[in-house]
Amino acid sequence: MKKILIVSGELSGDWLASGLIKEFKKLRPDTDFYAMGGENLKSEGAEIIADINELAVMGLAEVILKIPAIRKILKRILIWLKVNKPDLVILVDFPTFNFKIAKYAYQLNIPAVYYVPPKLWASRYKRIYFIKKYIKFVLVIFPFEVKIYQDKGITAYYSGNPLKYRLDELQKTININKFDINTNFKNKNYEKKYPVISFLPGSRKSELKYHSTRLVRTAELILSNYPNALFIFPFRKGIDSSILEKALANSKLPKKSYYISNYFEDSLLQSDLIIVASGTASLEAAMFKKPVIIVYYLNYLTYLIAKLIVKVKDIGLINIIAGTRVVPELVESQFTAENVYKETAKYLKNDEYRKMVISKIEETISVLDSIKNPFKETAEIINKNIFGTDNN
């Protein structure tokens, strides 16, 4: 039996890791997976040795408060590594934490590969030297990243973007089922609703804390100008929406004007506009080829530090990939209900502007198209380069 430890630190990483091990098991059924992860990895049969819900924080101030818990979990994993000595460690995103795992695995002579390595093009480029020393090879999800690593002599593979692949597959199913927002959201007057706007406040508690009230105020302002608007707050499985629910309960929004939905992709497909917190979800939102507004708010101390270390002018992935600002971004002090409404009105009142932005979004995401299953391709790369082609 092969033994693999896979370490993810967030919901997006948990999903990416689960897709990878699902395909890997098809290549090597004789593999046992152990993980720091969540429900997605657990559902694929991985034995969870640390739960990502214990680490769901964002920003320096929030991380400082979590340091004792983070150290405790790190110690648990390092001890597990020493005792169990797996055949391979797969690291998924979450660099500060995963770098410590990589270094210890190296000391134990256990190979480590990095799936979705740190965004060196955005900040802290010098981390590439750590990766060169301690990581066997990297598996990236953006094609332009390959050259960044190869230029430093690091083996890098790109096998397609899993977010794009998942969405392409889901839209086939959605189109076949002819998803109807009227049926699924029990809104008998859907035909009278315009605009339909999805708000994605984020998945971390800190994001929900800073974003929920601002987004609810935005919805109030939009409703005062568009009385037939419908607001959807889609959440993936495993995300606690209680902070948002409290903000909605304290708002002036009538209950018939909004829904908290478990139909994530379906909700976005039915929306006229998507307002989304920066992160993986902002790229996913853009993949629906709908108008997007990216927002984000940080603890002020974290924001000041981020300004010093982040070297990209835009924070939205769709804008970074394009190399220019394709969709509007409202960050920190710019993130107000009034400013979000102004950007919303531009989309709703100016059809030419709306079409222009959608065209630029389509052009940008076209570079991520992948005919093959990227999880399958990634699993094959790992299997071939770590274990060889013989599965016995």
N, C-alpha and C positions, 0 to 999 in steps of 0.2 A: 504493500500500500504506500502510495505517495502521500506526504503530509505537507500541506501548504497553509501558511498564515497570510491572511489578507487584512489590511488595516485601512479602514476608511473613517473619516471623522464627521461627516455630514450626511444629510439625506440624499443629496445628489451623488455623493461618492458611494453611498450604500446601494443606490440603484445601479450605478455603473459597475460596481463590483459584482452585484448579483447577476447581471447580464453576462459578465465574463465567466463566472464559475459555472453557469448553466451550460455554456458552450464547451467549457473545458472538460466537464464531466462526460460529455459525449465523446471526446477524444480519449480521455483516461477515466473510465468508470472506477478505477482502483485508487481514486484520490479522496482523501479526507480533508475538508476545509475547516479551518478555525478562524475566527474573525473578531475584530473590533468593528461592529456594525450595528444594523438595526433590523427592522422587520423584513426588508427585502432579502438580505443575506440569510436571515433565519429561514425564510420561506424556501430558499434554495438548498436547505439542508446543512448550512454552515453552523458549527457549534460556536455560539457567541461567548467570548471570554470577557468582553467589555462592551457596554451598550453606548451608542453614540449620543443618546439622550442626556448622558451625564456630561457631555462636552459641547452642547449646542449653544455656543456663545460667539459674539462678534465684536471686535474692537478691543483696544488695549485695556480700558477701564474694566470692561466686563471680564476679560481674561484674567486680570489681576485678582479679581474676586474668586475666580475659579481655580487658582493655582494649586491649592491643597488637593482638590479633587483630581486635577489633571496629573499631578505628581503621583498620586495614589494609583491611578489607572496605568500610567506609564510604567511604574514599578511592577505592577501585576503582569503586564505584557512582557517586560524584560525577563522576569523570573520564568514566565511560561516559555519564552524562547530558549533560555538556558537549560531548562529541564527537558523540553520536548524536542529541541533541535529539528525543526522542520526541514524539508528538502528545499523549500523556496519561501521567500517573503515577497508578497505583492503589495506595494504601497499605492494608495489611491488618494491623490491630492493631499490636503492637510499637512503642508510641508514642515512647519516648525516642530510639530509632534513627530511626524514620520521620519524626519532627519535623525532623531535620536534612536529610533528603531533601526534605521539603516546602518548607523555607525556600530551599534551593538551586534547586529547580524553579521556585519563584516568581521568583527573581532572573533565571532564564533565560526567563521568560515562558511556562513550560510549565504547563498546568492540572493540578492534583492533586485527586483525590477520595479520601475516606477510607471504606473498607469495614471495618466493625467498629471505630469510633473508640474512644479510651480511655474507661474506665469512670469518668467524671467524678463520678458520683454516689457513688463509693466513696472516691475520694481525688483531691487536687490539682485541684480544680474550676477554678482560675484558668487552667488550660491551655485552657479554652474560648476565651479571648481570642486565643491563638495560632491556634487552628483557624479562628476568624472571619476572621483576617487572611490566612492562607496557604492555606486549603482552600476549594475551590469549593463543595462540598456534602458531606454525610456520609450514609452508608447504614448504618442501625443494624439490629440483630437482636433487639432487645427493644422492644415498642411504647411503653413508658413513656419511652424515651429521646428520642423525637421532640420532646416538649414542652420538655425540658431545653435542647435546641439552639435550637428555634424561639423560646423566650423571650429568647434573645440575638441574634435576627435571623439565625440560621444556617439555611440550607435543609437539611432533614433528611427522609429517606425511610425508611419501614419497609415491607418487602414480604414479610414472613413470616420465620419462624425456620428457617434451613437445617438445624439439628440435628434439629428436630422433623419437618421434611419428610423428611429422609433416613431417619429411624427409621420413619416411617409407611410409606414405600415399601419398606424392608427387611422390615418385619414382614409385609407382603403376601406377599413372596417366601418368607419363613421359614414362614409358615402354609401356603402352597401345597406347599412341599417337605416339610412335616411333619418338621422338623428333630428328630433323635433323638440326645440326648447319649450314649446307650448306643453307638450306631454310630460317631459322630464321635470320641468319646474312648476307644473300645475298652474301655469299663468294663462287663464282663459282669454285674456285680452292682449296676447302677445302682438297681434298684428297692429295694435295701436301704439306699441312701445318703440320709441326712438329718442335718443340712441341707446343701444345696448352696450354697456361699458363694463369690462372686467377689470377688477382691481386685484393685483397680486402684491400683497404687503410684505412678502418674505416668509421664510420658514423658521428662522431663529427667534427666540423669545425677545432678544434685544431689538431685532428688526420690527417685530410686531409692536413692541413697546413704543418705539419712536415713530413708526409709520401709521399705525391704525387711526389715531385721532386726526392726523393730517389728511389722510385719505377720506375719512368719513366727512370731514369738513368740506373737502373738495366735492364729494357727492352732493352735499347739501347745496353748494353753490351752483353746481350743474343743474340740479333739480329745479332751482328757483328760476333758471333760464330755459330749461327744457322740461316742462311738467310731465311729459310722457316718457321720461328716461327710465331705464331699467338697469340696476346695478347688480353685478354678480361678483361674489368673492369666492373664487375657486380654491379649494385646498386639497392637496394630495393626502393620501392615507398616512396617518402617523403624525400629522402636524396638529398641534393644539391651537384651536382657533378662539379660545376663551377670551384672550385680550381684545381681539377684534369684536367679539360678541358684546363685550362690555361697552366698548366705544360706540357701537351701534345702538345699544339700549339707552345710552345717555345722549343720543343725538336727536335731532328734529326730523329725521327721515321716517316717513310712514313705512310700516312693515311691508306693505305691498310693493314698495319701490325697490326692494333688494332681496337677494337670496345668498345664503352661504351654501356653496355647492360642492359636492364630491365628484362632479363631472368635470375634471380639470380640462383636458384637451377639448372635450365637446363644448364646454363653455366658451373657450377662446375662439373656436371655430365659428360660433354663432355671434360673436361680438363685432360691433362696429369700430371699437377702439379698445386698446389694452393699455392700462397704466400699471407699470410694474417696477418693483424694487430691483436695483442693479444686482446682477449676479447671473447664474446659469439660466434662471427663469426669463431674464430679459432677452437672451438669445432665443430661447424656446418661443417666446411671444412673437418675436420678429419672424420666425419660421412659418407662422400662420399667415404671413403676408397681409397683415392688418396694420393700420396706423398704431404706432407705439409711442408712449412717453415714458422715459426712464426717470425714476426718482430715487433719492437715497438721503438718509439723515444718520449721522453718527454722533456718539458722545463727543463733545467739543474737543476734549483732550486727544481722543483718538483721531479726530479729523485733522488737528494741527500736526500730529506726528505723520499721518498718512500723506499730507501735502509735502512733507520733507523727503519721503522715501519713494513715492509713486512718481514715475517719470512719464506716464502717458497723460495726454491732455484730456482724454475722454475716459469714462469708466465703464460705459456700456459695451458689452462684447461685440454687438453688431457694428458699433462705431469704430471699435479698435480693429476689427477684421477689415472694414472698409478703408481704414486709414484716414477717414474724414467723418464729420458728424452727419450721419444719415438721419437719425431721429433725435428729437430734443432730449436734453438731460437737465434735470433740476436737482441740484445737490446742496445739502446743508441749508444755508440761509435762503437759497433760491427756491427751496421746496416749501412753497406755501400754497394754500388752496387757491388763492387769487392767480398765482403764476401757472398752476396746473390748469386752471380753467381757461386762461388765455391760450395756452397751447391746444387745449381741447377744442376751443371755438375755431381755431385756425383750421383744424381738420374738418370740422363739421360744416363750416360756412364756406370754405374755399375748396371746391372739388378738384381744381387743377393742382393745388398744393398737395392734396391728399393723394392723387394719382402719382405725382412726381415722387413723393416719399415712398410709396409702395413699390414703384419701379426700382428705386435705388435699393430698397430692402431685398427685392427679388434678385437683383444683380449681385448683391453682396453674398447672400446665402447660397448662390449657385455654386460657389467654389467648394462648398461642403458636401455636395451631392455624392452619394456612394451607392453603387448598384449592389455591392455585396454586403453581407451582414458584418458590421465592424466588430461585434463581439466574437463572432466565429473567427474572423481574420486575426484578431488579437490573441485569442486562445491558441491558434495554430502557431503564431510567431513565438509565443512563450514556450509551448510544448517542444517545438523544433529546436530552439536555441538553448533550452535548459535541460530537457530530458531526451532530446533526439527524436527521430521519427518513429522509433519502435515503441509501441504502447504497452508492451508486455514486460 
